[in-house]
């Protein structure tokens, strides 16, 4: 196995072209990583060489009687600042310089910079603004560096302006102290007034409570008034209707009274005629009675004279008992006498009736006189009734008109009473709310009295305290920058070069391993191998030497050339050797087995590690699928280990990462050994004679290079 390795190394030494290439590939890691790290070692330390244009167009302003020129102050500050290469030019020159690449950044101070700064105490303050112009197309990182620098400048300018504001504010504090004292006196007077207000509020609350009770009673009374008004309107309406009907009836009655008066006059005239007739009838009846009596006497005498005894007085002829014919012994004279006696009886009866008729006629005549007198009185009364009815008819018309007006007024009263009812309800509700509000007013007045007393006391304290405030430069500085940030570092990275060293070191070693395959003969042996194992050890030993030398050279340049500070030098060198060895084993396997396609796969693997190993940005900022791929890439663990050794300080974790990186080499070493054994069996069948045997011919030693 040692002979194979020696043959491979002698082949390189004897071949001058191969030796020169061999030496060159030893420098590839440091040329790649060292130059990158050196170029980015401390870019922020070189910012003083970065040209930045400054344009000042500020016209100044006035604040509280003081003239401020914030733009000029800012320019003066920049002239004392060597963070950038400041160039104070016109706006046209700045724009021209940005376009042609003479300036990467430009800071413009607008004309209203100070005027805006002076609006701090206005009702509508406007912040002062700086215009920051960058040309990212010329250099993107220059723009990002400018972002950080401008933010810092903004903080410095803000602190400067705040200091100016503080000076104005503290100059006014003495005036404020006097104002506090005056306000304290005013608050004391306010307290006195508040006490009186409290008393008045309590009195007001008491009276409003009475008002609320009265308004509730008023609401009840108005409700009853509305009910009565409704009844009044209804009765007045009926009265109006009845008065109209009465007026119409009285008109008709007045007409009838006229007819009655006329009829009574006719009746009185007829009554007079009746009385005269009755008087004449009475006289005739008395004469009839007298004549009837005389006739009765005459008939009686005639009957007596006509009797059978020749007219015995009182003799009468009695008719037959059965009403039949007189007795046979009667004669015509007797019969005549009987008839005369009957006529005499009838005459007597007529005389009696005539006498009674005369008495009744007398009475009737007296009644006729009374009737005539009554009719005269009736006519007189009817005349009076007619006169009164005429008056009543006129009065009833007025009554009907008044009743109609009463009905209309009662309707209005009803409407007003209804509105008064609603108003009384609203008044009652409002008075209750007013009573509640007056209670709150009384409470608030009490609180006002207490608060004004406390206000007076506090204002007095404020006047006393504010009179002690005296503005100083130190106080102004504190006011402008009240917060001081203390930075504490868990681990410290002094510059960009140190921060990027883990990434560029791992990247340089992998690129060195990849490019070494272009120079080193990885497949064909320098001399016929004795076995697949000796073939494997010869080739592997050669690449291991290259890997170790590449790592050592890179480490020496980093440690002593760039002065890279590490936590443990021995572990740093060992970690570099292990990482370089692992990368070389992976590349050796790919190129030995597949030649140029293997180199292509090595480039693909390099690209995946450039993006997936989290060498620049945190892995959480990478796409999720690339984060998962990164966990299976050796450079990921190489970078983590370098970070712990260079700036992290956790060496135990660095050792874990080193063994993890070494684990990636083991499967590729095993697969490479299997490959050489299989190829040896196929190409060197007669290995005991050291020749090709029956196998296919191999290129001459070193031809691969």
C-alpha positions in Angstrom: 0.0 0.0 0.0 2.9 2.3 0.7 4.4 1.7 -2.7 1.2 2.8 -4.4 1.2 6.0 -2.5 4.9 6.6 -3.2 4.4 6.0 -6.9 1.6 8.5 -7.0 3.6 11.2 -5.2 6.8 10.5 -7.3 4.6 10.8 -10.5 3.6 14.3 -9.4 7.2 15.3 -8.5 8.7 14.1 -11.7 6.1 15.7 -13.9 6.9 19.4 -13.8 3.6 20.5 -15.2 1.8 18.3 -12.8 3.9 19.6 -9.9 3.2 23.2 -10.8 -0.5 22.4 -11.0 -0.2 20.5 -7.7 1.3 23.5 -6.0 -1.3 25.7 -7.5 -4.2 23.7 -6.2 -2.7 23.9 -2.7 -3.2 27.6 -2.8 -6.8 27.5 -4.2 -8.6 27.5 -0.8 -6.7 30.5 0.5 -6.9 32.3 -2.9 -10.6 31.7 -2.8 -11.5 32.2 0.9 -8.6 34.3 1.9 -9.1 36.9 -0.8 -12.8 37.1 -0.2 -12.3 37.4 3.6 -9.5 40.0 3.1 -11.7 42.0 0.7 -14.6 42.0 3.2 -12.5 42.1 6.3 -13.7 45.5 7.6 -15.7 47.4 5.0 -17.3 49.6 7.6 -13.9 50.7 8.6 -13.3 52.1 5.1 -16.6 54.2 4.9 -14.5 57.3 5.2 -13.5 56.7 1.6 -17.1 56.4 0.3 -18.1 59.7 -1.4 -21.4 61.1 -0.3 -22.9 64.4 -1.6 -24.5 66.9 0.9 -26.9 69.6 -0.4 -27.9 72.4 2.0 -30.9 74.6 0.9 -32.2 75.4 4.4 -33.2 79.1 4.8 -33.4 79.2 8.6 -36.3 80.1 10.9 -37.3 81.6 14.3 -38.4 79.7 17.5 -39.5 81.6 20.6 -37.6 84.7 19.5 -34.4 82.7 18.8 -33.0 82.3 15.3 -32.3 78.7 14.4 -30.4 77.4 11.4 -30.8 73.6 11.7 -29.4 73.0 8.2 -26.2 74.9 8.9 -25.8 73.1 12.3 -26.3 69.8 10.6 -23.6 70.7 8.0 -21.2 71.7 10.7 -21.8 68.4 12.4 -21.0 66.5 9.2 -17.8 68.4 8.7 -16.6 67.1 12.1 -17.8 63.6 11.1 -15.4 61.3 9.2 -17.9 58.4 8.8 -18.2 59.1 5.1 -16.3 61.2 2.6 -18.6 64.2 2.7 -18.7 66.5 -0.3 -20.8 69.7 0.2 -22.1 70.6 -3.3 -25.1 72.1 -5.1 -28.2 70.1 -5.9 -27.3 70.0 -9.6 -23.8 68.7 -8.8 -25.2 66.0 -6.5 -27.7 64.7 -9.1 -25.0 64.7 -11.8 -22.6 62.9 -9.5 -25.2 60.2 -8.6 -25.8 59.6 -12.3 -22.2 59.3 -13.4 -21.1 57.2 -10.3 -19.0 59.8 -8.5 -21.4 59.7 -5.5 -23.2 56.6 -4.1 -25.4 58.6 -1.8 -26.7 62.2 -1.5 -28.3 63.9 1.5 -30.5 66.9 0.8 -31.5 69.5 3.4 -34.7 71.1 2.2 -35.3 74.9 2.3 -38.0 74.5 5.0 -35.9 72.2 7.2 -35.6 74.8 10.0 -39.2 76.2 9.5 -40.6 72.7 10.1 -38.4 72.2 13.1 -39.8 75.5 14.6 -43.4 74.2 14.5 -42.9 72.1 17.6 -45.0 74.4 19.7 -47.6 75.0 17.0 -51.1 73.4 17.1 -50.2 71.5 13.9 -46.4 70.6 14.2 -44.7 69.3 11.1 -41.5 67.2 11.5 -38.4 68.3 9.7 -37.3 65.9 7.0 -34.1 65.1 5.2 -34.1 63.8 1.7 -31.9 60.8 1.2 -31.1 59.8 -2.4 -29.2 56.7 -3.3 -28.2 54.9 -6.5 -28.7 51.3 -5.8 -28.0 50.4 -9.4 -24.4 51.6 -9.0 -24.0 49.5 -5.8 -26.7 47.9 -3.8 -24.7 47.3 -0.7 -23.6 51.0 -0.7 -27.3 51.9 -0.5 -27.9 49.5 2.4 -24.8 50.9 4.3 -26.2 54.4 3.6 -29.5 53.3 5.2 -27.8 52.5 8.5 -25.6 55.7 8.4 -28.6 58.0 7.6 -30.6 56.4 10.4 -27.7 57.2 12.8 -27.5 60.8 11.4 -31.2 61.2 11.9 -30.9 60.2 15.5 -28.0 62.7 16.0 -29.9 65.5 14.3 -33.0 64.7 16.3 -31.1 64.9 19.5 -29.5 68.2 18.5 -32.9 69.7 17.7 -34.4 68.3 20.8 -31.7 70.0 22.8 -32.7 73.3 21.2 -36.3 72.6 22.0 -35.3 71.8 25.6 -33.5 75.1 26.0 -36.6 77.0 24.9 -38.8 74.9 27.2 -36.7 75.4 30.2 -36.4 79.1 29.6 -40.2 79.2 29.8 -40.4 77.1 33.0 -39.8 80.2 35.2 -42.7 81.9 33.4 -44.7 78.8 34.0 -43.9 78.9 37.7 -45.4 82.4 37.9 -48.4 81.1 36.0 -48.7 78.2 38.4 -48.8 80.6 41.3 -51.5 82.7 39.6 -53.4 79.6 38.7 -53.1 78.5 42.4 -54.7 81.8 43.5 -57.4 81.4 40.9 -58.0 77.8 42.0 -58.5 79.1 45.6 -61.1 81.6 44.4 -62.6 78.8 42.3 -62.8 76.7 45.5 -64.7 79.5 47.3 -67.1 79.8 44.4 -67.5 76.1 44.2 -68.5 76.0 47.9 -71.2 78.6 47.2 -72.2 76.6 44.1 -72.5 73.5 46.3 -74.8 75.3 48.7 -76.9 76.7 45.8 -76.9 73.3 44.2 -78.3 71.7 47.3 -81.0 74.4 47.6 -81.7 73.9 43.9 -82.0 70.2 44.4 -84.5 70.7 47.3 -86.7 73.1 45.3 -86.6 71.0 42.2 -87.6 68.0 44.3 -90.7 70.0 45.4 -91.2 71.0 41.7 -91.1 67.3 40.8 -93.8 66.5 43.4 -95.9 69.4 42.3 -95.5 68.5 38.6 -96.7 65.0 39.4 -99.8 66.4 41.2 -100.3 68.8 38.3 -100.2 65.9 35.9 -102.9 64.1 37.9 -105.1 67.3 38.1 -104.6 68.0 34.4 -105.6 64.4 33.6 -108.8 65.0 35.6 -109.2 68.4 33.9 -108.9 66.7 30.5 -111.6 64.2 31.5 -114.0 67.0 32.6 -113.2 69.0 29.5 -114.1 66.0 27.4 -117.4 65.7 29.3 -118.0 69.4 29.0 -117.4 69.3 25.3 -119.8 66.4 24.9 -122.5 68.2 27.1 -122.0 71.5 25.3 -122.5 69.7 22.0 -125.7 68.2 23.2 -126.8 71.6 24.7 -126.1 73.2 21.3 -128.3 70.6 19.6 -131.1 71.1 22.3 -130.9 74.9 22.1 -131.3 74.7 18.3 -134.3 72.4 18.7 -135.8 74.7 21.4 -135.4 77.7 19.2 -137.2 75.9 16.4 -140.0 74.7 18.8 -140.5 78.2 20.2 -140.8 79.6 16.7 -143.5 77.0 16.0 -145.2 77.7 19.4 -145.2 81.4 18.8 -147.1 80.8 15.5 -149.5 78.4 17.3 -150.0 81.0 20.1 -151.2 83.5 17.5 -153.7 81.0 16.1 -154.8 80.2 19.7 -155.3 83.9 20.4 -157.5 84.2 17.3 -159.4 81.1 18.3 -159.8 82.3 21.8 -161.3 85.6 20.5 -163.8 83.6 18.4 -164.5 81.4 21.4 -165.1 84.5 23.6 -167.5 85.9 21.0 -169.4 82.6 20.8 -169.3 82.4 24.6 -171.1 85.8 24.8 -173.7 84.5 22.4 -174.0 81.3 24.3 -174.5 83.2 27.6 -177.2 85.4 26.1 -178.9 82.3 24.6 -178.7 80.4 27.9 -180.2 83.4 29.7 -183.1 83.5 27.2 -183.5 79.7 27.4 -183.7 80.0 31.2 -186.5 82.5 30.9 -188.3 80.3 28.4 -187.8 77.2 30.6 -189.3 79.1 33.7 -192.2 80.2 31.6 -192.6 76.7 30.3 -192.6 75.3 33.8 -195.2 77.8 34.8 -197.4 77.1 31.8 -196.8 73.4 32.2 -198.0 73.7 35.8 -201.1 75.7 34.7 -201.7 73.2 32.0 -201.5 70.4 34.5 -204.0 72.2 36.7 -206.3 72.8 33.8 -206.1 69.2 32.7 -206.7 68.1 36.2 -209.8 70.3 36.4 -211.0 69.1 33.1 -210.5 65.5 34.2 -212.5 66.2 37.3 -215.3 67.8 35.3 -215.4 64.9 32.9 -215.9 62.3 35.7 -219.1 59.9 35.9 -220.3 61.6 39.0 -220.5 64.7 37.1 -217.0 65.7 37.9 -216.5 64.6 41.5 -213.5 66.1 42.6 -210.6 63.7 42.5 -212.6 61.0 40.9 -210.7 58.9 38.5 -211.4 56.0 36.3 -209.0 53.1 36.9 -208.1 51.2 33.9 -208.6 47.5 33.7 -206.3 45.5 35.7 -205.0 43.6 32.7 -204.6 46.7 30.6 -207.4 45.7 28.5 -210.6 47.5 27.9 -212.1 49.5 30.7 -214.8 48.0 32.7 -217.8 47.3 31.0 -219.6 49.7 33.2 -217.3 52.7 32.1 -218.4 55.2 29.8 -216.8 57.5 27.3 -216.7 60.3 29.8 -214.8 58.2 32.2 -212.4 57.2 29.5 -211.9 60.9 28.6 -211.4 61.8 32.2 -208.7 59.1 32.5 -206.9 60.5 29.5 -207.1 64.0 30.8 -205.8 62.7 34.1 -202.9 61.1 32.2 -202.3 64.3 30.4 -202.5 66.2 33.6 -199.9 63.9 35.1 -197.7 64.3 32.1 -198.2 68.1 32.3 -197.2 68.0 35.9 -194.2 65.9 35.0 -193.4 68.4 32.2 -193.8 71.2 34.7 -191.4 69.5 37.1 -188.9 68.8 34.3 -189.3 72.4 33.0 -188.8 73.6 36.6 -185.7 71.5 36.8 -184.7 72.6 33.3 -185.2 76.2 34.4 -183.0 75.6 37.5 -180.4 73.9 35.2 -180.7 76.7 32.7 -180.1 79.2 35.5 -177.0 77.4 36.4 -176.0 77.0 32.8 -176.6 80.7 32.3 -174.4 81.4 35.4 -171.8 79.0 33.9 -172.1 80.8 30.6 -171.3 84.1 32.3 -168.4 82.4 34.1 -167.3 80.9 30.8 -167.4 84.3 29.2 -165.3 85.8 32.0 -162.9 82.8 31.8 -162.6 83.3 28.0 -161.8 86.9 28.6 -159.0 86.0 31.0 -157.9 83.3 28.6 -157.7 85.8 25.8 -155.7 88.1 28.0 -153.4 85.3 29.1 -152.9 84.2 25.5 -152.0 87.8 24.6 -149.4 87.7 27.4 -148.2 84.2 26.3 -147.9 85.3 22.7 -145.8 88.3 23.8 -143.6 86.1 26.0 -143.3 83.5 23.4 -142.1 86.1 20.9 -139.5 87.2 23.4 -138.6 83.5 24.2 -138.2 82.8 20.4 -135.7 85.7 20.1 -133.9 84.6 23.2 -133.8 81.0 22.1 -132.1 82.0 18.9 -129.5 83.8 21.0 -129.3 80.7 23.3 -128.8 78.4 20.3 -125.9 80.7 19.0 -124.4 80.9 22.5 -124.7 77.1 22.9 -122.9 76.6 19.5 -120.2 78.9 20.6 -120.1 77.1 24.0 -119.7 73.8 22.2 -116.9 75.2 20.0 -115.2 76.6 23.1 -115.7 73.4 25.0 -114.0 71.5 22.1 -111.1 73.8 22.2 -111.0 73.5 26.0 -110.9 69.7 25.5 -108.1 70.0 22.9 -106.2 72.3 25.2 -106.8 70.1 28.2 -105.5 67.1 26.2 -102.4 69.0 25.2 -102.0 70.2 28.7 -102.2 66.6 29.8 -99.3 65.6 27.5 -97.4 68.8 28.6 -98.0 68.0 32.2 -96.7 64.4 31.6 -93.6 65.8 29.9 -93.2 68.4 32.7 -93.5 65.7 35.3 -91.0 63.5 33.5 -88.6 66.4 32.9 -89.0 67.6 36.5 -88.1 64.1 37.7 -85.0 64.0 35.4 -84.2 67.6 36.5 -84.4 66.4 40.1 -82.0 63.6 39.3 -79.7 66.0 37.5 -79.8 68.5 40.3 -78.8 65.7 42.6 -75.8 64.9 40.3 -75.2 68.7 40.1 -75.0 68.8 43.9 -72.7 65.8 44.0 -70.5 67.4 41.2 -70.5 70.7 42.9 -69.2 69.0 46.0 -66.6 67.2 44.0 -65.7 70.5 42.3 -65.2 72.1 45.7 -63.0 69.3 46.9 -61.1 69.2 43.5 -60.6 72.9 43.4 -59.2 72.8 46.9 -56.8 70.0 45.9 -56.0 71.8 42.6 -55.1 75.0 44.4 -52.8 73.0 46.7 -51.2 71.1 43.8 -50.7 74.2 41.8 -49.0 75.8 44.7 -46.7 72.8 45.0 -46.1 72.9 41.2 -45.2 76.6 41.4 -42.8 75.9 44.3 -41.2 72.9 42.5 -41.0 74.6 39.1 -39.3 77.6 40.6 -36.4 75.2 41.5 -35.8 74.0 37.9 -32.7 75.6 36.3 -31.7 74.7 32.8 -28.1 73.4 32.2 -26.3 71.9 29.3 -26.2 68.6 31.0 -30.0 68.8 31.6 -30.5 69.7 27.9 -28.4 66.8 26.8 -30.4 64.5 29.1 -33.7 65.9 27.7 -32.5 65.4 24.1 -31.2 61.8 24.8 -33.0 60.4 27.9 -32.2 56.7 27.0 -28.7 55.3 26.9 -28.4 51.9 25.3 -25.9 49.5 26.9 -24.8 46.8 24.5 -24.0 43.4 25.9 -22.5 40.7 23.6 -22.9 37.0 24.3 -20.1 36.5 21.8 -18.2 39.2 19.9 -17.4 39.4 16.2 -15.1 42.4 15.6 -15.6 42.9 11.9 -17.2 41.5 8.7 -14.1 39.4 7.9 -14.4 37.5 11.2 -18.1 37.1 10.7 -17.8 35.7 7.2 -14.7 33.6 7.9 -16.6 30.4 8.7 -18.6 30.6 5.5 -15.6 31.5 3.2 -13.2 29.0 4.9 -15.6 26.0 4.3 -16.4 27.3 0.8 -12.7 27.7 -0.1 -11.8 24.2 1.1 -14.7 22.7 -0.9 -13.7 24.7 -4.0 -10.1 23.6 -3.5 -11.2 20.0 -3.4 -13.3 20.4 -6.5 -10.6 22.2 -8.6 -7.9 19.7 -7.5 -9.7 17.0 -9.5 -8.8 18.9 -12.7 -5.1 18.4 -11.9 -4.7 15.2 -9.8 -4.9 11.8 -11.6 -7.7 10.3 -9.5 -8.5 7.2 -11.7 -5.5 5.8 -13.4 -2.6 4.6 -11.2 1.0 5.8 -11.6 2.0 2.1 -11.7 0.1 -1.2 -11.9 -1.4 -1.7 -8.5 -1.1 -5.0 -6.6 -4.6 -4.9 -5.4 -7.7 -2.9 -5.3 -6.8 -1.9 -1.7 -3.3 -0.7 -2.7 -4.8 1.2 -5.6 -7.3 2.8 -3.2 -4.7 3.8 -0.7 -2.4 5.2 -3.3 -5.0 7.5 -4.7 -6.6 8.3 -1.3 -3.2 9.0 0.3 -2.4 11.5 -2.5 -5.7 13.4 -2.1 -5.4 13.3 1.6 -2.0 15.0 1.4 -3.5 17.7 -0.9 -6.4 18.2 1.5 -4.2 18.5 4.6 -1.8 20.9 2.8 -4.7 23.0 1.5 -6.1 23.3 5.1 -2.8 24.0 6.7 -1.8 26.7 4.2 -5.3 28.4 4.5 -5.1 28.3 8.3 -1.6 29.8 8.4 -2.6 32.7 6.1 -5.8 33.2 8.1 -4.1 33.1 11.5 -0.9 34.9 10.8 -1.6 36.8 7.6 -5.1 38.2 8.3 -4.7 37.9 12.1 -7.9 36.0 12.5 -8.6 35.5 16.2 -9.9 32.0 17.2 -10.8 30.5 20.6 -8.5 27.4 20.2 -5.8 27.3 17.5 -5.3 23.5 17.6 -8.9 22.8 17.3 -9.2 25.3 14.5 -6.4 23.6 12.5 -7.8 20.1 13.2 -11.3 21.2 12.2 -9.9 22.6 8.9 -8.1 19.4 8.2 -11.1 17.2 8.9 -13.4 19.5 6.8 -10.9 19.5 3.9 -10.5 15.7 4.1 -14.3 15.2 4.0 -14.8 17.4 1.1 -11.9 15.8 -0.8 -13.4 12.3 -0.1 -16.7 13.3 -1.5 -15.3 14.9 -4.6 -12.8 12.0 -5.1 -15.6 9.5 -5.1 -17.8 11.5 -7.6 -14.9 12.2 -10.1 -13.3 8.8 -9.8 -16.5 6.9 -10.4 -18.1 9.3 -13.0 -15.3 11.5 -14.2 -16.7 14.8 -15.7 -20.3 14.0 -14.8 -19.0 13.6 -11.3 -17.4 17.1 -11.4 -20.8 18.4 -12.6 -22.4 16.8 -9.6 -19.8 18.4 -7.4 -20.7 21.8 -8.8 -24.4 21.1 -8.1 -23.5 20.1 -4.6 -21.5 23.3 -4.2 -24.4 25.4 -5.3 -26.8 23.7 -2.9 -24.3 24.3 -0.1 -23.8 27.9 -1.0 -27.5 28.5 -0.5 -28.6 25.8 2.0 -25.8 25.9 4.6 -27.0 29.2 6.2 -23.5 30.7 5.7 -24.8 34.3 5.2 -28.4 34.6 6.4 -30.1 32.6 9.2 -31.5 29.4 7.9 -35.0 30.5 9.0 -34.9 33.1 6.3 -34.4 30.4 3.6 -37.1 28.5 1.8 -38.4 25.7 3.8 -37.3 23.0 1.4 -33.8 24.4 1.3 -33.7 24.4 5.1 -34.4 20.6 5.0 -31.8 20.0 2.3 -29.2 21.9 4.3 -29.4 19.4 7.1 -27.9 16.8 4.8 -25.0 18.9 3.5 -21.5 18.7 5.1 -20.8 22.4 4.7 -23.7 23.2 7.0 -21.9 21.5 9.9 -18.5 22.8 8.9 -19.8 26.4 9.1 -21.4 25.8 12.5 -18.2 24.3 13.8 -16.0 27.2 12.5 -18.4 29.7 14.1 -18.0 28.1 17.5 -14.2 27.9 17.2 -13.8 31.5 15.9 -16.3 33.5 17.9 -18.8 31.2 19.7 -16.6 29.8 22.4 -18.5 26.5 22.9 -15.6 24.2 21.9 -17.5 21.0 22.9 -20.2 21.9 20.4 -17.4 22.5 17.8 -16.1 19.0 18.4 -19.5 17.5 17.9 -19.7 19.4 14.6 -16.2 18.1 13.6 -17.2 14.5 14.2 -20.4 15.1 12.2 -18.5 16.4 9.3 -16.2 13.4 9.4 -19.2 11.1 9.4 -20.0 12.4 5.9 -16.6 11.1 4.6 -16.9 7.5 5.9 -19.6 6.3 3.4 -17.8 7.9 0.4 -14.5 6.3 1.5 -16.2 2.9 1.8 -17.9 3.2 -1.6 -14.6 4.4 -3.2 -12.8 1.3 -1.8 -15.5 -1.0 -3.2 -15.2 0.7 -6.6 -11.4 0.3 -6.8 -11.6 -3.4 -5.7 -14.3 -4.1 -8.4 -12.4 -2.2 -11.1 -9.1 -3.9 -10.1 -10.7 -7.4 -10.5 -12.0 -6.4 -13.9 -8.9 -4.8 -15.3 -6.1 -6.6 -13.5 -7.1 -10.3 -13.6 -3.4 -11.5 -13.4 -2.5 -9.3 -10.5 0.1 -11.8 -9.4 2.2 -11.0 -12.5 1.7 -7.2 -12.0 0.6 -6.9 -15.6 -2.6 -6.2 -17.4 -3.3 -9.9 -18.0 -6.3 -10.3 -20.2 -7.9 -7.1 -19.1 -8.2 -4.0 -21.1 -5.2 -1.7 -21.5 -4.9 1.4 -19.2 -3.6 4.8 -20.2 0.0 5.5 -19.4 0.8 6.8 -15.9 0.0 10.5 -15.5 -2.0 10.7 -18.8 -5.1 11.6 -16.8 -3.4 14.8 -15.8 
